[in-house]
Protein backbone atom coordinates (compact mmCIF):
# COMPACT_ATOMS: atom_id res chain seq x y z
CA UNK A 1 0.00 0.00 0.00
CA UNK A 2 1.45 3.33 -1.06
CA UNK A 3 1.67 6.01 1.51
CA UNK A 4 1.69 9.65 0.54
CA UNK A 5 4.82 11.20 1.95
CA UNK A 6 4.40 14.93 1.89
CA UNK A 7 7.42 17.04 1.03
CA UNK A 8 8.65 19.58 3.56
CA UNK A 9 6.60 22.74 3.36
CA UNK A 10 8.84 25.43 1.78
CA UNK A 11 6.67 28.13 3.29
CA UNK A 12 7.07 29.39 6.81
CA UNK A 13 4.64 31.18 9.00
CA UNK A 14 4.98 34.93 8.79
CA UNK A 15 6.18 36.57 11.95
CA UNK A 16 4.79 39.87 13.07
CA UNK A 17 6.60 42.77 11.42
CA UNK A 18 9.34 44.25 13.51
CA UNK A 19 9.76 47.91 14.33
CA UNK A 20 12.68 48.14 11.90
CA UNK A 21 10.50 46.68 9.11
CA UNK A 22 7.95 49.43 9.69
CA UNK A 23 10.72 52.05 9.48
CA UNK A 24 11.96 50.52 6.20
CA UNK A 25 8.43 50.71 4.77
CA UNK A 26 8.12 54.36 5.79
CA UNK A 27 11.48 55.35 4.33
CA UNK A 28 10.75 53.56 1.05
CA UNK A 29 7.39 55.34 0.85
CA UNK A 30 9.04 58.72 1.45
CA UNK A 31 11.61 58.00 -1.28
CA UNK A 32 9.16 56.66 -3.90
CA UNK A 33 6.83 59.61 -3.35
CA UNK A 34 9.72 62.10 -3.70
CA UNK A 35 9.37 63.42 -0.17
CA UNK A 36 12.99 62.31 0.18
CA UNK A 37 14.72 63.05 -3.12
CA UNK A 38 17.84 61.48 -4.71
CA UNK A 39 20.97 62.94 -3.11
CA UNK A 40 19.09 64.32 -0.10
CA UNK A 41 20.56 63.81 3.36
CA UNK A 42 18.41 61.97 5.89
CA UNK A 43 17.83 63.51 9.33
CA UNK A 44 20.41 62.54 11.92
CA UNK A 45 20.08 59.25 13.74
CA UNK A 46 18.93 61.05 16.88
CA UNK A 47 16.33 63.01 14.91
CA UNK A 48 15.04 59.85 13.23
CA UNK A 49 14.63 58.22 16.64
CA UNK A 50 12.46 61.13 17.77
CA UNK A 51 10.39 61.21 14.59
CA UNK A 52 9.73 57.48 14.55
CA UNK A 53 9.42 57.23 18.31
CA UNK A 54 11.90 54.34 18.52
CA UNK A 55 15.37 53.58 19.83
CA UNK A 56 18.66 53.80 17.97
CA UNK A 57 18.92 50.04 17.49
CA UNK A 58 15.68 49.97 15.48
CA UNK A 59 16.81 52.87 13.28
CA UNK A 60 20.18 51.27 12.62
CA UNK A 61 18.59 47.92 11.78
CA UNK A 62 16.28 49.65 9.31
CA UNK A 63 19.08 51.54 7.54
CA UNK A 64 21.30 48.49 7.02
CA UNK A 65 19.22 46.68 4.35
CA UNK A 66 18.44 49.93 2.53
CA UNK A 67 22.14 50.71 2.30
CA UNK A 68 22.92 47.14 1.20
CA UNK A 69 20.31 47.40 -1.59
CA UNK A 70 21.74 50.71 -2.75
CA UNK A 71 18.65 52.73 -1.89
CA UNK A 72 20.60 54.69 0.70
CA UNK A 73 24.29 55.37 1.00
CA UNK A 74 26.26 56.06 4.16
CA UNK A 75 29.02 58.65 4.01
CA UNK A 76 31.58 58.55 6.80
CA UNK A 77 31.49 61.70 8.84
CA UNK A 78 28.63 63.13 6.79
CA UNK A 79 25.54 61.02 7.36
CA UNK A 80 23.13 58.90 5.33
CA UNK A 81 21.85 60.02 1.94
CA UNK A 82 19.24 58.89 -0.54
CA UNK A 83 21.20 57.34 -3.40
CA UNK A 84 21.13 58.76 -6.90
CA UNK A 85 18.11 57.55 -8.87
CA UNK A 86 19.99 55.00 -11.00
CA UNK A 87 22.03 53.73 -8.06
CA UNK A 88 18.85 52.76 -6.21
CA UNK A 89 18.31 49.98 -8.74
CA UNK A 90 21.87 49.33 -9.95
CA UNK A 91 22.84 46.80 -7.28
CA UNK A 92 19.77 44.57 -7.67
CA UNK A 93 20.29 44.62 -11.45
CA UNK A 94 23.95 43.63 -11.07
CA UNK A 95 23.00 40.81 -8.70
CA UNK A 96 20.52 39.57 -11.27
CA UNK A 97 23.12 39.58 -14.04
CA UNK A 98 25.74 37.86 -11.90
CA UNK A 99 23.40 35.16 -10.62
CA UNK A 100 21.93 34.42 -14.05
CA UNK A 101 24.13 32.91 -16.76
CA UNK A 102 21.72 34.30 -19.32
CA UNK A 103 22.11 37.77 -17.81
CA UNK A 104 23.96 39.20 -20.79
CA UNK A 105 21.39 37.84 -23.23
CA UNK A 106 18.62 39.29 -21.08
CA UNK A 107 20.39 42.66 -21.06
CA UNK A 108 20.71 42.71 -24.85
CA UNK A 109 17.06 41.71 -25.28
CA UNK A 110 15.87 44.29 -22.77
CA UNK A 111 18.06 46.94 -24.33
CA UNK A 112 16.56 46.23 -27.75
CA UNK A 113 13.00 46.46 -26.44
CA UNK A 114 13.63 49.71 -24.59
CA UNK A 115 15.91 51.54 -26.98
CA UNK A 116 14.16 50.82 -30.27
CA UNK A 117 10.97 52.23 -28.80
CA UNK A 118 12.87 55.10 -27.23
CA UNK A 119 14.20 56.04 -30.68
CA UNK A 120 10.65 55.93 -32.07
CA UNK A 121 9.21 58.22 -29.41
CA UNK A 122 12.22 60.52 -29.46
CA UNK A 123 11.58 61.10 -33.16
CA UNK A 124 8.03 62.13 -32.38
CA UNK A 125 8.63 64.10 -29.18
CA UNK A 126 12.17 65.48 -29.14
CA UNK A 127 12.41 69.17 -28.35
CA UNK A 128 15.04 71.39 -30.02
CA UNK A 129 17.28 71.13 -26.96
CA UNK A 130 17.00 67.34 -27.08
CA UNK A 131 18.10 67.26 -30.71
CA UNK A 132 21.05 69.50 -29.88
CA UNK A 133 22.09 67.21 -27.01
CA UNK A 134 21.89 64.08 -29.17
CA UNK A 135 23.82 65.76 -31.98
CA UNK A 136 26.52 66.80 -29.50
CA UNK A 137 27.11 63.19 -28.52
CA UNK A 138 27.48 62.19 -32.17
CA UNK A 139 30.04 64.97 -32.66
CA UNK A 140 31.86 63.74 -29.58
CA UNK A 141 32.01 60.21 -30.97
CA UNK A 142 33.46 61.53 -34.22
CA UNK A 143 36.02 63.69 -32.40
CA UNK A 144 37.21 60.86 -30.14
CA UNK A 145 36.89 57.96 -32.57
CA UNK A 146 40.52 56.98 -31.84
CA UNK A 147 40.07 57.22 -28.06
CA UNK A 148 38.05 54.13 -27.01
CA UNK A 149 37.27 55.34 -23.47
CA UNK A 150 35.96 58.74 -24.59
CA UNK A 151 34.21 57.22 -27.58
CA UNK A 152 32.34 54.76 -25.34
CA UNK A 153 31.34 57.58 -23.01
CA UNK A 154 29.77 59.58 -25.84
CA UNK A 155 28.22 56.37 -27.19
CA UNK A 156 26.45 55.68 -23.88
CA UNK A 157 25.39 59.33 -23.56
CA UNK A 158 23.88 59.18 -27.06
CA UNK A 159 21.43 56.51 -25.88
CA UNK A 160 20.87 58.35 -22.62
CA UNK A 161 19.90 61.57 -24.44
CA UNK A 162 17.54 59.70 -26.75
CA UNK A 163 15.79 58.30 -23.68
CA UNK A 164 15.51 61.83 -22.28
CA UNK A 165 14.04 63.02 -25.58
CA UNK A 166 11.09 60.63 -25.28
CA UNK A 167 9.71 62.88 -22.51
CA UNK A 168 8.75 59.60 -20.79
CA UNK A 169 10.15 59.66 -17.28
CA UNK A 170 9.69 55.94 -16.64
CA UNK A 171 11.38 54.93 -19.90
CA UNK A 172 14.14 57.43 -19.16
CA UNK A 173 14.68 55.91 -15.72
CA UNK A 174 14.73 52.34 -17.02
CA UNK A 175 17.36 53.12 -19.64
CA UNK A 176 19.30 55.12 -17.07
CA UNK A 177 19.34 52.03 -14.82
CA UNK A 178 20.90 49.78 -17.47
CA UNK A 179 23.29 52.48 -18.69
CA UNK A 180 26.17 51.18 -16.60
CA UNK A 181 25.69 47.65 -17.89
CA UNK A 182 25.52 48.94 -21.46
CA UNK A 183 28.84 50.74 -21.02
CA UNK A 184 30.41 47.57 -19.60
CA UNK A 185 28.99 45.58 -22.50
CA UNK A 186 30.38 48.03 -25.07
CA UNK A 187 33.76 48.00 -23.32
CA UNK A 188 33.88 44.19 -23.39
CA UNK A 189 33.10 44.19 -27.10
CA UNK A 190 36.00 46.54 -27.78
CA UNK A 191 38.41 44.74 -25.43
CA UNK A 192 37.78 41.32 -27.00
CA UNK A 193 38.65 42.62 -30.46
CA UNK A 194 41.57 45.08 -30.09
CA UNK A 195 42.55 44.60 -33.73
CA UNK A 196 39.03 45.57 -34.83
CA UNK A 197 38.47 48.59 -32.59
CA UNK A 198 38.90 51.12 -35.38
CA UNK A 199 36.50 49.41 -37.78
CA UNK A 200 33.95 48.73 -35.04
CA UNK A 201 34.07 52.37 -33.94
CA UNK A 202 33.59 53.62 -37.50
CA UNK A 203 30.63 51.30 -38.05
CA UNK A 204 29.12 52.39 -34.74
CA UNK A 205 29.57 56.07 -35.58
CA UNK A 206 27.92 55.65 -39.00
CA UNK A 207 24.95 53.88 -37.40
CA UNK A 208 24.58 56.49 -34.67
CA UNK A 209 24.57 59.23 -37.31
CA UNK A 210 21.79 57.38 -39.17
CA UNK A 211 19.73 57.06 -36.00
CA UNK A 212 20.12 60.76 -35.27
CA UNK A 213 19.14 61.74 -38.81
CA UNK A 214 15.95 59.65 -38.53
CA UNK A 215 15.07 61.27 -35.21
CA UNK A 216 15.83 64.72 -36.58
CA UNK A 217 13.58 63.99 -39.57
CA UNK A 218 10.77 63.04 -37.16
CA UNK A 219 10.57 59.62 -38.77
CA UNK A 220 9.66 57.30 -35.90
CA UNK A 221 9.65 54.05 -37.88
CA UNK A 222 13.03 54.80 -39.45
CA UNK A 223 14.46 55.71 -36.05
CA UNK A 224 13.20 52.44 -34.59
CA UNK A 225 14.53 50.30 -37.45
CA UNK A 226 17.96 51.97 -37.55
CA UNK A 227 18.29 51.56 -33.79
CA UNK A 228 17.30 47.89 -34.08
CA UNK A 229 19.90 47.39 -36.82
CA UNK A 230 22.57 49.08 -34.68
CA UNK A 231 21.86 46.93 -31.61
CA UNK A 232 21.78 43.74 -33.70
CA UNK A 233 25.12 44.65 -35.31
CA UNK A 234 26.68 45.36 -31.92
CA UNK A 235 25.35 42.04 -30.58
CA UNK A 236 26.72 40.10 -33.55
CA UNK A 237 30.12 41.79 -33.17
CA UNK A 238 30.30 40.84 -29.49
CA UNK A 239 29.42 37.22 -30.23
CA UNK A 240 32.00 37.02 -33.02
CA UNK A 241 34.64 38.51 -30.72
CA UNK A 242 33.86 35.98 -27.97
CA UNK A 243 34.06 33.06 -30.41
CA UNK A 244 37.37 34.35 -31.78
CA UNK A 245 38.79 34.59 -28.28
CA UNK A 246 37.85 30.99 -27.52
CA UNK A 247 39.24 29.64 -30.79
CA UNK A 248 42.74 28.05 -30.65
C-alpha positions in Angstrom: 0.0 0.0 0.0 1.5 3.3 -1.1 1.7 6.0 1.5 1.7 9.6 0.5 4.8 11.2 2.0 4.4 14.9 1.9 7.4 17.0 1.0 8.6 19.6 3.6 6.6 22.7 3.4 8.8 25.4 1.8 6.7 28.1 3.3 7.1 29.4 6.8 4.6 31.2 9.0 5.0 34.9 8.8 6.2 36.6 11.9 4.8 39.9 13.1 6.6 42.8 11.4 9.3 44.3 13.5 9.8 47.9 14.3 12.7 48.1 11.9 10.5 46.7 9.1 8.0 49.4 9.7 10.7 52.0 9.5 12.0 50.5 6.2 8.4 50.7 4.8 8.1 54.4 5.8 11.5 55.3 4.3 10.7 53.6 1.0 7.4 55.3 0.9 9.0 58.7 1.4 11.6 58.0 -1.3 9.2 56.7 -3.9 6.8 59.6 -3.4 9.7 62.1 -3.7 9.4 63.4 -0.2 13.0 62.3 0.2 14.7 63.1 -3.1 17.8 61.5 -4.7 21.0 62.9 -3.1 19.1 64.3 -0.1 20.6 63.8 3.4 18.4 62.0 5.9 17.8 63.5 9.3 20.4 62.5 11.9 20.1 59.2 13.7 18.9 61.1 16.9 16.3 63.0 14.9 15.0 59.8 13.2 14.6 58.2 16.6 12.5 61.1 17.8 10.4 61.2 14.6 9.7 57.5 14.6 9.4 57.2 18.3 11.9 54.3 18.5 15.4 53.6 19.8 18.7 53.8 18.0 18.9 50.0 17.5 15.7 50.0 15.5 16.8 52.9 13.3 20.2 51.3 12.6 18.6 47.9 11.8 16.3 49.7 9.3 19.1 51.5 7.5 21.3 48.5 7.0 19.2 46.7 4.3 18.4 49.9 2.5 22.1 50.7 2.3 22.9 47.1 1.2 20.3 47.4 -1.6 21.7 50.7 -2.8 18.6 52.7 -1.9 20.6 54.7 0.7 24.3 55.4 1.0 26.3 56.1 4.2 29.0 58.7 4.0 31.6 58.5 6.8 31.5 61.7 8.8 28.6 63.1 6.8 25.5 61.0 7.4 23.1 58.9 5.3 21.8 60.0 1.9 19.2 58.9 -0.5 21.2 57.3 -3.4 21.1 58.8 -6.9 18.1 57.6 -8.9 20.0 55.0 -11.0 22.0 53.7 -8.1 18.8 52.8 -6.2 18.3 50.0 -8.7 21.9 49.3 -9.9 22.8 46.8 -7.3 19.8 44.6 -7.7 20.3 44.6 -11.4 23.9 43.6 -11.1 23.0 40.8 -8.7 20.5 39.6 -11.3 23.1 39.6 -14.0 25.7 37.9 -11.9 23.4 35.2 -10.6 21.9 34.4 -14.1 24.1 32.9 -16.8 21.7 34.3 -19.3 22.1 37.8 -17.8 24.0 39.2 -20.8 21.4 37.8 -23.2 18.6 39.3 -21.1 20.4 42.7 -21.1 20.7 42.7 -24.8 17.1 41.7 -25.3 15.9 44.3 -22.8 18.1 46.9 -24.3 16.6 46.2 -27.8 13.0 46.5 -26.4 13.6 49.7 -24.6 15.9 51.5 -27.0 14.2 50.8 -30.3 11.0 52.2 -28.8 12.9 55.1 -27.2 14.2 56.0 -30.7 10.7 55.9 -32.1 9.2 58.2 -29.4 12.2 60.5 -29.5 11.6 61.1 -33.2 8.0 62.1 -32.4 8.6 64.1 -29.2 12.2 65.5 -29.1 12.4 69.2 -28.4 15.0 71.4 -30.0 17.3 71.1 -27.0 17.0 67.3 -27.1 18.1 67.3 -30.7 21.1 69.5 -29.9 22.1 67.2 -27.0 21.9 64.1 -29.2 23.8 65.8 -32.0 26.5 66.8 -29.5 27.1 63.2 -28.5 27.5 62.2 -32.2 30.0 65.0 -32.7 31.9 63.7 -29.6 32.0 60.2 -31.0 33.5 61.5 -34.2 36.0 63.7 -32.4 37.2 60.9 -30.1 36.9 58.0 -32.6 40.5 57.0 -31.8 40.1 57.2 -28.1 38.1 54.1 -27.0 37.3 55.3 -23.5 36.0 58.7 -24.6 34.2 57.2 -27.6 32.3 54.8 -25.3 31.3 57.6 -23.0 29.8 59.6 -25.8 28.2 56.4 -27.2 26.4 55.7 -23.9 25.4 59.3 -23.6 23.9 59.2 -27.1 21.4 56.5 -25.9 20.9 58.3 -22.6 19.9 61.6 -24.4 17.5 59.7 -26.8 15.8 58.3 -23.7 15.5 61.8 -22.3 14.0 63.0 -25.6 11.1 60.6 -25.3 9.7 62.9 -22.5 8.7 59.6 -20.8 10.2 59.7 -17.3 9.7 55.9 -16.6 11.4 54.9 -19.9 14.1 57.4 -19.2 14.7 55.9 -15.7 14.7 52.3 -17.0 17.4 53.1 -19.6 19.3 55.1 -17.1 19.3 52.0 -14.8 20.9 49.8 -17.5 23.3 52.5 -18.7 26.2 51.2 -16.6 25.7 47.6 -17.9 25.5 48.9 -21.5 28.8 50.7 -21.0 30.4 47.6 -19.6 29.0 45.6 -22.5 30.4 48.0 -25.1 33.8 48.0 -23.3 33.9 44.2 -23.4 33.1 44.2 -27.1 36.0 46.5 -27.8 38.4 44.7 -25.4 37.8 41.3 -27.0 38.6 42.6 -30.5 41.6 45.1 -30.1 42.5 44.6 -33.7 39.0 45.6 -34.8 38.5 48.6 -32.6 38.9 51.1 -35.4 36.5 49.4 -37.8 34.0 48.7 -35.0 34.1 52.4 -33.9 33.6 53.6 -37.5 30.6 51.3 -38.1 29.1 52.4 -34.7 29.6 56.1 -35.6 27.9 55.7 -39.0 24.9 53.9 -37.4 24.6 56.5 -34.7 24.6 59.2 -37.3 21.8 57.4 -39.2 19.7 57.1 -36.0 20.1 60.8 -35.3 19.1 61.7 -38.8 16.0 59.6 -38.5 15.1 61.3 -35.2 15.8 64.7 -36.6 13.6 64.0 -39.6 10.8 63.0 -37.2 10.6 59.6 -38.8 9.7 57.3 -35.9 9.7 54.0 -37.9 13.0 54.8 -39.5 14.5 55.7 -36.0 13.2 52.4 -34.6 14.5 50.3 -37.5 18.0 52.0 -37.6 18.3 51.6 -33.8 17.3 47.9 -34.1 19.9 47.4 -36.8 22.6 49.1 -34.7 21.9 46.9 -31.6 21.8 43.7 -33.7 25.1 44.6 -35.3 26.7 45.4 -31.9 25.3 42.0 -30.6 26.7 40.1 -33.5 30.1 41.8 -33.2 30.3 40.8 -29.5 29.4 37.2 -30.2 32.0 37.0 -33.0 34.6 38.5 -30.7 33.9 36.0 -28.0 34.1 33.1 -30.4 37.4 34.3 -31.8 38.8 34.6 -28.3 37.8 31.0 -27.5 39.2 29.6 -30.8 42.7 28.0 -30.6 
